[in-house]
Amino acid sequence: MKKRIVSILLFVSSIALAQQEAQYTQYMYNTANVNPGYAGSRGCLSALVMHRSQWVGLDGAPKTNVLAVSSPLDSEQRKGLGVSIINDALGPVNRNAISVDFSYAIPTTENSKLAFGIKGTANLFSVDFNKLNTFNAASITNVKNNDNRFTPNIGAGLYWYSDKTYVGVSIPFMLENKFYDNDVQYIASERMHPHLIAGHVFKLSNEIQFKPATMIKVVKGAPLQVDLSGNFWFSEKFSLGAAYRWSAAWSAMAGFQINDSWMVGYAYDRDVTRLGNFNSGSHEIFLRYELFKKIDKVVAPRFF
């Protein structure tokens, strides 16, 4: 019963606090989700598949699936194109989004570029009220059992990067669309989520490198979200790291660069809030494939 109560509260809070965006621990590998300037920046055709099961053991807990593909469009690697598909489910809410990103990069130094990106997104937002426990059916007689809404959105971002450092600012969704504003007694609205991301790679020895990264997200009506992470790379093949989501969760991460094309990664989160008493943690796994041309020379795997 406690788990069901918490799951209903999660649904209500997601509407009230406008936290529509999915949560990721390994955000440093899924940058295109928050910044369209990232499209094509890896210099090759890159495909990422990611799955996240959040708050395992809690009824109606979030589950997220991601497919993202991006590539440069020209030999100078100034133009980039990306497409991503995201399915995010939370209790009775199911959201499918298809985004297209376009970026244009200009050199700032011999080894760095500044990319300007734009994002266009088509959202299908649906709620199945049959999945909710109803305590007073008379109060919701005018509510449809299934409510489906289609909304478009746009976003933009700046992404500066070199072979060792990156910094980006973006607003992936700029339009504040509203739901349930006609025949239902409550209103939910999307709100802008400005993002700041940054990371750097430090060479500690010939075999060990260290990469700290951060993502800061701001949205009206919710606390400031700050994610901090650090990954150690060993022999450019294996990584171990930890992350902290401010006042929310600790995380452990591991990754393996199978070869120049394939990489797999895993993260486990544990809540530090009272919500941690009702679940066994969160799991996140990704698989990345990259197609290099035969004339390309890969000196070392890119860490972002």
N, C-alpha and C positions, 0 to 999 in steps of 0.2 A: 504494500500500500504506500509506504514512504517513497519507493522508487517511482510509482505512478504520479504521486503528488509532485515530486521534483520535476518529472518530465513535463507536466502541464505548466509548471512555473517557468520552465525553460522556454516553452513555446510562447507564453505570454510576455516574458521578458525580451524575447527576440523581436517581438512586435513593438513593445513599448520603447526599447532602447535603440531600435533601428540598427542592430548588429546583423545586417544581412550578409556580410561577406564571410566566406568560409575561412576557417583558421588553419594555418600551416606552421609546422615546426621547422621543416626543411625549406623555408622560404627562399634561401639563397640558391636553390636549384629550380625554383618555380617563379623566377622574377617576372616573367612576362605577364603573370596574373595581375600584378599591381602596377607595372610600368611598361607601356607600349614601346618606349624607346629601346627596350632590350631586344626587340625582334631583329634577328640577323646578326647580333653582336658576336656570336660565337664563331662566325666565319665559316659555317658549314650547315648542312641540313641537320637539324637537331630535333629529335622527337622524345617527349617525356610522357610517361604514364605514371600516375600517382593515385594511391588509395589511402584514405584516412578514416579510421573508426575511432570516434571520440567518445570518452566516458563509457567504456565498455561495461556492460552489465546494467546500464540505466535504460529503462523503457523509453523509446523514442529518441535516443541520443543521436547526435549528428553523424552522418556518413557522407563522405565526399569522394568523388571520382573525377580525375582530371586527365585529359588528353591534350597535349600542346605540341604544335609543330611550328618551327620557324626556320628561315633560311635567308641569306643575302640574295639580292636580285641582280647584282652586277659584279664584275670582276674586281672593281675597286672596293667593294663591300661598303658602299655608302648607303644603299637602299636595302631595307629589310622588310620581310613580310612574315606575319605569324598568324596562325589560326588555333584557337583553343576551344574545347568543349568541356563544360563543367556541369556535373550533376551533384546537387547538394540537398540532402534530405534531413529534416529535423521534425520528428513527431509526425503530425498530419501535413506538414509543409513539404513540398517537393519543388525544387527550382532547377530548371535547365537553362543554361546560358551558352550561346555561341558568340565568340568574339573574334574580330579580325583586327590585327594590328599592322600599322605601317610606320616605318621609321626612316629617317634620313640623317646620316651622320656626317659631320665635318671634322677634319683633323684639327686638333688643337696643339699638338706637338708631334714629333716624329713617331712616338709610341702611344699616343692617346687620341681619343675621339670624343666628341659631344654629339649625342644622338637626340633628335626631336621625334617624338612619337605621338600618334593619334590612335584611338581605339573606338571601334563601333561594336555594340553588343545588342543582341536580341535575347530577351528574357521571357521565359514562360514560367509563371509563378502559379502554383496550384495548391489548394488546401482541401483535404478530404476530412470533413467534420465527423464522419463515421468512426474515425480512429480515436476520437476523444471520448472520455467518459462523461456522460451527460447527467447532471444532478437535478437540473430543472429544465426539462424539455420544453415547457411552455414558453420559456423566455427566448427560445431561438427558433420559433416556428417559421420565421420569415427567412431563415438562412438556408441556402442551398446546401445539399450534402457534398457537392463538389463545386469548388469555385476556381475557375481558370482565368488567368489574366496574362495578356501579352503586353510587354512594354519594351521600347527601344531605349538605348542609353549611349552616351559618348564619353570619352575620356582622353586625357593627354598627359604627357610626361617628358621630362628631361633626364637623360642618362649619360653621365660622363664616365669613361672607363679607359684603363690602360691594361697592360699585362699583369699588373699587381694590385690595382686599386679600382674601386668603383664608388660612385655617389649618384643617387637619383632622387628626384622629387616628382610626385605624380598625383593625379586625382583620376583613378580609373573609371569612376562613375560620377558624372557631373549633374545629371538630371535627377531631381527629387520627385520620382513618381509616387503616386498614392494608390493604395488598394482599399477595398471595402468602404468606399465613400458614397455609396448610393443606397442600397437596401439593407445595410447591416448597421448595427449600432456602434461600431468602433471604426477607427481609421488607422491604418499603418502606412508609413511612408519611407521610401528610400532616402538616405541622406548622403551627402558627399563625405568621402573618407580620404583626406589628404594623407600621403605616405612619404616618409623619408627613409631611404635605405642607404647603407654604406658598408664597405668591407675592404680588407687589405690582407695581402699575403706577406708574411715575414719569413725569410729564410734563416732557420736556426742552425742548420748544418747541411752538409751535402745530402743527407738522407731524411731530414725532418724539416717540415715547413708548418707554420702556424697561421691560421686564418680566422681572425675575429670578424664578426659581422653584426649588424643591428638593423632592426626595422621598427620605426615609430609610426603609429597610426592614430589619427585624431578624428573623432566624430562627435557631433553635438548630441548631448544626452547620455553619453557613456564615458567612463573613465579613460584617461590617456593610456594607450597600450604601448608598452616598450618591450621588445624582444631583444635579448642579448645572447650571442652564441660564440663558441670558439671550437674550431676543428684542428686537430693535428694530423698532418699527412705524412705517412711513412713510405719512403722510396717511391713516391708518386703512384702508389697502388692502393694503400689501405688507409682509412681515416677513422679516427675516434674523436668524439667531441661531446660537449655538454651545452645546454641552453637554459635560459631562465626567462620566463614571461612574468613581468613585474607583478607581484602580488597575486599570481595565478598558478604557475606550474613550473616544475623543474623537468628537464628533458635529458635523455642520453641518446647519442646519435652514432651511427657507424656506417661506413661506406666502403665499397670495393670497386676499383677500376679494373674490370676484367681484362680489357684490352683497349686499344685506341678508340674503339667504337662503343663499347658497352660499359655501363656503370650501374650498380645497384646500391640502394641506400635504405636504411631503416632508422626510425626514431620511436622512442617510448616516452610518454609524458606522464607525470604524476602530479595531481593537483595539490596545492598547499592550502586551499580554502576548505570550508566545511563540505563543499560538494564532493571532495575526495572521499568522504565517508560512504558515499552512495555508488561508487564505481571503482573499477580495478585499473583505471588508467586509460590512456589513449595510444593507439598504434598507427604508425604512418610508414608506408613503404613506397619506393619509386624505382622505376627502371628507365634508363635513358639510353637512346641509341643515336649515334652520330655518323653520318656518311661523309667521308673525306674524299676529295679527288686524289687521283694517283700522284699528281704533281705537288700536292700539299705535303709539307713536312711538319709533323707534329713533334715539337721539341718536348713538350710536357702537357699533361692534361690541364685544361682550364678549370679553375676552382670556382668559377661563377659565370 
